[in-house]
């Protein structure tokens, strides 16, 4: 592995709108914070795309030699239904509907989140802190923001004073919005809100008597505002300023804008140097939304129990599908796209298995290994461009196939280099792996039916038919095995 300095990594910074050379604050150490899920429901496929994208970033930074501290939080309190810091707490609402404790909601959906991400072969972050585990730190931050003069208390709640903040800084700089325009576009709430200005956001909310999730504070019983937890946890584990802050594009405003305001109000600096936002996942060309039915859960893709896909697809194929688009592009999920991905994935895996049994010769013909390897790194160094990387990996697979067909040749040295590079990128960086060949129940029922028909034919002494069934199945990779008692089958590797 070459030293980090020899590789120039560019990251698209949402804050500047430019691809910038990546220079971490502490030489070979990288601090990365990614906003995690609010655990009040089964994890959304679009969220999975976000976490898979950051998994790639985490893996690649590690691969090129950085020591990464990856912090991804779990929001288990304080995330209200709307962005104006109003409405019901999402977890408390779910607890009310399901008639269980809020912490049962948290437990149920945190387990689902971890299970699903593990199926997608994402690596766990270095630290996964929870909002409820950092109430003390959040109360401390509220005090500091009040002391700095950027917040005010009303009836047991504390709000961030956006207008005051905007006098000395610029609220909206990350998302390119102007506070004047925001104010202009806000409809009057005719004094319904206790906030001084509709853009102000809650740092601490007073808990109404029926609110279960509550903690004592200087301002009475209450709970923290959603934006505050990320400032509390990112500063605790990564410092006032760290390298990369990430999340889905929908978090850019207001969530990340509020995080910047909080950090600047207390520490006088923006929390992160590079802001990375992943784009949306659509389904059949339309926005995914539960309300319109244009929605699919990861588990429904894996089981095939859905109205959208013609059959089940594995988590790794789904992961491969997501990596075939750049993380900043909108990606459309559809049956046809998944079928194409499945084909591509098995071609890639087949290439890797052929690689293991290739003969070498004195000369490499028709492939420049060093140049190819550099192109793979160039793709990832260009803002983690996985689709270009995958296209390069397929160039190597094509070469491997040509050697296997006797149309080309490779030296042992070159073959070893191709093998190592492919392994590094396919397994370590892209996080793909060969899947156990599983037979779904549709196929299993069909094979069993053919075995029965073959047995009938054998009883009738119609060996032409029984042999035909056996031979045709073998051609498809399904091998029948006869014993004295029964006929079983196995899949050809
Ligand atoms: Zn956050």
Boltz pocket constraint, residues with backbone or C-beta under 6 A from the ligand:
constraints:
  - pocket:
      binder: B
      contacts: [[A, 34], [A, 35], [A, 36], [A, 226], [A, 227], [A, 230], [A, 255]]
      max_distance: 6.0
